[in-house]
Structure formats: structure tokens, C-alpha cells
């Protein structure tokens, strides 16, 4: 038992010192104005987004960008009047397309994105964003400035997530934390490192990069589409990923079950639908997250002290993320329980896939064997 506790401590020392500074709450894009203002096409795929679409599109149409930009909304088979609400805005910068049926082999969202990109003309820059994101007027200018500053092929941001309900306050900060653990931003932003990732809420991509990779079609079947696109672009290009101070998601997750569904939709896909990787992940999560509190509470002597040390190190890694969300440090103590929830949702994702059900999202099934 002492050896296992010591192993947990060693893992945490490694993660904190040699895993791309994943625990940092940055980098953060601050408002900036670009020296050059190339044309930008903003593509918004939308499926059943009636509650947020007017607010989201309104924020995009109000951008202070000095160059030419247009917004293209692709209504992806909405049943709640999303397209009609968008058309009711009657803005000359806004084009609303009715999406065509999804061809075989395409992810539904990516097919909508591809249609929007095809309708975007020859704009040198394309901003891909979700229909539940609200943008500060300075956001587009800041993204273009960042792309220009380092001659980047892609700039992506983890937008501020809603954190109001009890379930959101308990579980959403950890979602960001675990994403950073999987894809340390410092490694993503290092052109010499293979790690690649993006956050689908905000992706500014150069047309040259899209052309080089073969367009959206290159990742047409990907369920974790943002990461797949980032990997394609980083092969031969430069990407950047950070946190946004100028964009926020208004999508609510009022109950624990809503967050469970959000996690289980893609968790087993992240493991490439491999039972072996699932087993390794579950065992790894147990050693990293569950061993420290169990040995602290029920061990004795050196085993207890080692367990406590690992628990403290884990909590310390979580604190910068909690500060970003303005949450109490007490949640550092509860991180093992939160990690257990995420582990259970990952197992649930595998069960859904193996049973052929997949996860249901926007009235579509994802990830089942029959999907």
C-alpha cells in the first residue's frame, strides 16, 4: 500500500513539473486591434438553438472589426424555429442557409460547417463559432490580431462556460481542468510538440490552412471535430489555444444528468473506442484521484502521509482553474469525487457505445455501434 501511495505522489510531481504546465489558468487573449484587417467570414452551424440564437448572432453582427466581415448561419435541421428567428434579424451582413441532408460519412455539425464555408466566398479568414456563444464587440478584432501577431494558421479559445446552477458550479470548472490535463495549452502552442487541440466554440482559421488540409472534408467523420481539425492544421502549420476573456457560452446545464450527457457523448470516442484504453484510463484515474483520499482517510503511518501529500498536490493543481471561475477553494478537496463522476461518465459512454445506443445530442445519436 505504501508503494502505491508513493507512486501516486510521483505521478503528481511529474504532472505538476513536466506536463506542459496544464494547471495554469492561461494563456488569456486580451483585447487587441490588428494592424491589417483582411475579410472574415463567420460560420455558425445551428441546430435547435432558438433560446440563444438571437443573442449570439446579435453579438457577432455588433463586432467592431474595421475590415469587412459577414456572418453565415447554417440551419442544421432545426425543429424549434432557429432559422426563422435568425432571418427575422434582417441584417445585411447576415446570410441564413437551410442545411441540406447530411451525406453518409459526415458528422452533422461538420456538414453544416462545410456548407457555410462553401458559401463564404474567398475571405482569407474564417471564424467557426457555436450558436450558444455570446461575443464581446472586440472579440473578432482580438482574434485577428493574435493570428497576425504570430502568423498563425489557427487561433482557438476555450470560451467562458456558464457556471450558475449547482451542477455547473460543482462540475463545469473540472471540465476545463480535465481538458487542460488532456491537452496542455503550452504543448498545443509549441510548434515543436505534436500535441494539438482546439475548442469548438471559437476557431479562427486561415483559408490557406483549410485549402492545405483539403477543407472541412478532411475531418468530415470526426466526432471530436475541434481536436481533429487542430491536428490536421498543426501538421505543417501553427496553431494557438488559450482562454477567452471576450466570449462566453450561454448554454445551460441545469442538472447533473445534463453534464453527464455532455461528457458521455464523446468520452469513449476520445479513447478510440478501445476497451484496453478504457481499462488503462480507469485504473489510471483510480491511482491519480482515488488513492490519495482513500489512503489519507483509511491508511496509517507513512501511507497516510503520502496519500495526503498526493491529495494536496492534486488540489493545488486545481486551484488556478477554480480562481478563474471564482469558486471556493473547498472544491479542491472535493476534486477526487468530481473525478470519480467523470470516470463513471466515461464508463457510461463506453456502455452506450457497446450497446449500440450512443449518446443523444440535439436529437441525434452519437458514438453507438449502429450510428
C-alpha positions in Angstrom: 0.0 0.0 0.0 2.8 2.4 0.8 4.4 1.8 -2.6 1.0 2.6 -4.3 0.7 5.8 -2.3 4.3 6.7 -3.2 3.6 6.0 -6.8 0.6 8.4 -6.7 2.9 11.1 -5.3 5.5 10.6 -8.0 2.8 10.9 -10.7 1.6 14.2 -9.2 5.1 15.6 -9.0 5.6 14.7 -12.7 2.3 16.2 -13.7 3.0 19.5 -11.9 6.5 19.9 -13.1 6.7 18.2 -16.5 3.3 18.1 -18.1 3.1 21.3 -20.0 2.0 23.5 -17.1 -1.5 22.2 -17.6 -2.6 23.6 -14.2 -2.2 27.2 -15.3 -5.3 29.3 -15.9 -3.8 30.9 -19.0 -2.9 32.0 -21.5 -5.7 34.5 -22.0 -6.3 36.7 -25.0 -6.7 40.3 -24.0 -8.4 42.9 -26.3 -6.2 44.0 -29.2 -6.5 45.7 -32.6 -4.9 44.1 -35.7 -2.6 46.2 -38.0 -4.3 44.6 -41.0 -8.0 43.8 -41.5 -8.5 41.0 -44.0 -12.0 39.9 -44.9 -13.5 37.5 -42.4 -16.4 35.0 -42.9 -18.1 33.9 -39.7 -19.7 30.5 -40.0 -22.3 29.4 -37.4 -23.8 25.9 -37.5 -27.0 25.8 -35.6 -29.4 23.0 -34.6 -32.3 23.8 -32.2 -30.8 26.9 -30.8 -33.9 29.1 -30.5 -33.1 30.2 -27.0 -29.7 31.6 -27.8 -29.5 32.3 -31.5 -30.7 35.9 -31.5 -28.3 36.9 -28.7 -25.4 35.1 -30.3 -25.9 36.4 -33.8 -26.6 39.9 -32.4 -23.2 39.9 -30.7 -21.5 38.8 -33.9 -23.2 41.4 -36.0 -22.1 44.1 -33.5 -18.4 43.4 -33.8 -16.2 46.5 -34.0 -13.9 44.9 -36.6 -12.6 47.6 -39.0 -12.5 45.2 -42.0 -15.2 43.5 -44.0 -17.0 40.6 -42.3 -20.1 38.6 -42.9 -22.0 36.1 -40.8 -23.3 32.8 -42.3 -25.7 30.8 -40.2 -26.4 27.2 -41.4 -29.7 25.9 -40.0 -29.0 22.2 -39.5 -32.4 20.8 -39.5 -33.7 22.8 -36.5 -37.2 22.0 -35.3 -37.7 24.9 -33.0 -37.7 27.9 -35.4 -34.0 28.7 -35.1 -33.8 29.6 -38.8 -36.9 31.8 -38.7 -35.5 33.7 -35.7 -32.2 34.3 -37.5 -34.0 35.5 -40.6 -36.0 37.9 -38.5 -32.9 39.9 -37.6 -32.8 41.2 -41.2 -29.2 42.3 -41.2 -27.3 42.9 -44.5 -24.2 41.2 -43.0 -26.2 38.0 -42.2 -26.9 35.1 -44.5 -29.1 32.3 -43.3 -28.8 29.0 -45.2 -31.1 26.0 -44.8 -28.8 23.0 -44.5 -29.1 20.1 -46.9 -29.4 16.5 -45.8 -26.2 15.0 -44.3 -24.3 12.7 -46.7 -23.1 9.4 -45.5 -19.8 9.5 -43.6 -20.3 13.1 -42.3 -20.6 14.4 -38.8 -23.8 16.5 -38.8 -22.2 19.6 -37.4 -19.2 19.4 -39.7 -21.5 19.0 -42.7 -23.2 22.3 -41.6 -19.8 23.9 -41.2 -18.7 22.7 -44.7 -21.8 24.3 -46.3 -21.1 27.6 -44.5 -17.5 27.6 -45.6 -18.6 26.8 -49.2 -20.9 29.8 -49.1 -18.2 32.1 -47.6 -16.6 33.2 -50.8 -12.9 33.8 -50.8 -12.5 35.5 -47.4 -8.9 34.9 -46.2 -10.1 34.2 -42.6 -12.9 32.0 -41.4 -14.3 32.1 -37.9 -16.1 29.0 -36.8 -18.2 29.5 -33.7 -21.2 27.9 -32.0 -24.7 29.3 -31.8 -24.7 29.4 -28.0 -21.7 31.8 -27.8 -22.0 35.5 -27.0 -19.1 37.7 -28.2 -17.8 41.0 -26.8 -17.7 43.6 -29.7 -13.9 43.5 -29.5 -13.6 39.7 -30.0 -13.1 39.4 -33.7 -10.5 42.1 -33.8 -8.6 40.4 -31.0 -8.7 37.0 -32.7 -7.4 38.5 -36.0 -4.7 40.4 -34.1 -3.5 37.2 -32.4 -3.4 35.3 -35.8 -1.5 38.2 -37.3 1.0 38.6 -34.4 2.5 35.2 -34.7 1.5 34.3 -38.3 -0.8 31.5 -37.0 -2.9 29.2 -39.2 -5.4 28.7 -36.4 -6.4 30.6 -33.2 -8.8 28.9 -30.9 -10.2 29.7 -27.4 -11.9 28.0 -24.6 -14.8 30.4 -24.0 -16.1 31.1 -20.5 -18.6 28.4 -19.6 -21.8 29.1 -17.8 -21.4 28.3 -14.1 -24.7 29.2 -12.3 -26.7 26.1 -11.4 -25.5 23.9 -8.6 -24.5 21.2 -11.1 -22.5 23.7 -13.1 -20.7 25.1 -10.1 -19.7 21.6 -9.0 -18.7 20.1 -12.3 -18.0 22.7 -15.1 -14.7 24.1 -13.8 -13.4 20.5 -13.7 -14.4 20.0 -17.3 -12.0 22.8 -18.3 -9.4 21.4 -15.9 -9.5 17.9 -17.4 -9.4 19.3 -20.9 -6.2 21.2 -20.0 -4.8 17.9 -18.4 -5.5 16.1 -21.7 -4.2 18.9 -23.9 -1.8 21.1 -22.1 -2.1 24.5 -23.8 1.7 25.1 -23.6 2.2 22.0 -25.6 -0.5 22.8 -28.1 1.1 26.2 -28.7 4.6 24.7 -29.1 5.2 24.2 -32.8 7.8 21.5 -31.9 5.3 19.4 -30.0 2.8 17.1 -31.6 0.0 17.8 -29.1 -2.8 19.5 -31.0 -6.3 20.7 -29.8 -8.9 23.4 -30.2 -12.1 24.4 -28.5 -15.0 24.4 -30.9 -16.7 27.5 -29.5 -14.1 29.7 -31.2 -11.8 28.7 -34.1 -10.3 31.4 -36.4 -8.7 29.6 -39.3 -6.8 30.8 -42.4 -8.3 29.9 -45.7 -4.8 28.8 -46.7 -4.8 26.2 -44.0 -8.2 24.9 -44.9 -7.1 24.6 -48.5 -3.9 22.8 -47.5 -5.6 20.1 -45.4 -8.3 19.5 -48.0 -11.1 21.6 -46.4 -13.6 20.5 -43.7 -14.0 17.3 -45.7 -10.6 16.2 -44.3 -12.2 15.7 -40.9 -15.8 15.0 -42.0 -16.4 12.0 -39.9 -14.8 13.2 -36.6 -17.0 13.3 -33.5 -14.4 15.3 -31.6 -14.3 17.7 -34.6 -12.4 20.6 -33.0 -9.4 18.5 -31.9 -9.4 16.6 -35.3 -9.3 19.9 -37.2 -6.5 21.2 -35.0 -4.4 18.0 -35.6 -4.9 18.4 -39.3 -3.9 22.1 -39.3 -0.9 21.6 -37.0 0.6 19.1 -39.4 2.5 21.6 -41.4 1.1 24.7 -39.7 1.0 26.8 -36.5 -1.9 26.8 -34.0 -2.7 28.6 -30.8 -5.1 27.7 -28.0 -6.0 29.7 -24.9 -8.8 31.1 -22.8 -11.2 33.8 -23.9 -11.9 36.9 -21.9 -14.2 38.1 -24.6 -16.6 35.2 -25.3 -18.9 33.2 -23.1 -21.3 30.2 -23.6 -24.9 30.7 -22.5 -25.8 27.0 -22.8 -27.2 25.9 -19.5 -26.6 22.6 -17.8 -29.1 22.8 -15.0 -28.8 19.3 -13.7 -26.1 16.7 -13.1 -27.6 14.5 -15.8 -27.1 17.2 -18.4 -23.4 17.3 -17.7 -23.3 13.5 -17.7 -24.7 13.5 -21.2 -22.3 16.2 -22.3 -19.3 14.1 -21.1 -20.6 10.7 -22.3 -21.3 12.0 -25.8 -17.5 11.9 -26.7 -15.7 10.3 -23.8 -15.3 6.8 -25.3 -14.6 8.3 -28.7 -11.6 10.1 -27.0 -10.4 6.6 -26.1 -10.8 5.5 -29.8 -13.5 3.0 -28.7 -10.8 0.8 -27.2 -11.7 -1.4 -24.2 -7.9 -1.6 -23.4 -7.6 2.2 -23.3 -10.8 2.4 -21.2 -9.3 -0.1 -18.7 -6.0 1.8 -18.6 -7.8 5.1 -18.1 -10.0 3.8 -15.3 -7.0 2.3 -13.5 -5.0 5.5 -14.0 -7.8 7.7 -12.7 -8.1 5.5 -9.7 -4.4 5.8 -8.9 -4.3 9.6 -9.6 -7.6 10.6 -8.0 -8.9 7.9 -5.6 -5.8 6.5 -4.0 -4.8 9.8 -2.3 -8.1 10.4 -0.3 -8.6 6.7 0.4 -5.1 6.3 1.9 -5.4 9.6 3.7 -8.7 8.6 5.4 -8.1 4.9 5.9 -4.3 4.4 5.8 -1.8 4.8 8.6 1.8 5.9 9.1 3.8 6.7 6.0 1.0 5.5 3.7 -1.4 8.1 5.2 1.1 10.9 4.9 1.9 10.0 1.3 -1.8 9.9 0.5 -2.3 13.3 2.0 0.7 14.7 0.0 -0.8 13.4 -3.2 -4.2 14.9 -2.3 -2.7 18.3 -1.5 -0.8 18.3 -4.8 -3.9 17.4 -6.8 -5.9 20.2 -5.0 -3.1 22.7 -5.7 -3.2 21.9 -9.4 -7.0 22.6 -9.4 -6.8 25.9 -7.6 -5.9 28.2 -10.6 -8.9 26.9 -12.5 -11.2 27.5 -9.5 -9.9 31.0 -9.2 -10.8 31.6 -12.9 -14.3 30.5 -12.2 -14.4 32.4 -8.9 -15.1 29.3 -6.9 -14.3 28.4 -3.3 -11.0 26.6 -2.6 -13.1 23.9 -0.8 -13.7 22.4 -4.2 -10.0 21.4 -4.3 -10.8 18.9 -1.5 -13.7 17.5 -3.5 -11.8 17.1 -6.7 -11.4 13.3 -6.2 -15.2 12.9 -6.0 -15.6 15.0 -9.1 -13.0 12.9 -10.9 -14.9 9.8 -9.9 -18.0 11.3 -11.6 -16.1 12.0 -14.8 -14.7 8.4 -14.7 -18.2 7.0 -14.3 -19.5 9.1 -17.2 -16.6 7.7 -19.3 -17.6 4.2 -18.4 -21.2 5.1 -19.2 -20.1 6.4 -22.6 -18.4 3.0 -23.3 -21.6 1.1 -22.3 -23.7 3.3 -24.6 -21.3 2.6 -27.5 -21.1 -1.1 -26.9 -24.9 -1.4 -26.5 -25.4 0.4 -29.8 -27.3 3.3 -28.2 -24.7 6.0 -28.5 -25.3 9.4 -26.8 -28.2 11.6 -27.8 -27.4 15.2 -28.5 -29.7 17.6 -30.4 -32.0 14.8 -31.3 -29.1 12.9 -32.9 -27.3 9.7 -31.8 -23.5 9.8 -31.5 -21.0 7.1 -30.9 -23.1 3.9 -30.9 -22.0 0.9 -32.9 -25.1 1.4 -35.1 -24.5 5.2 -35.6 
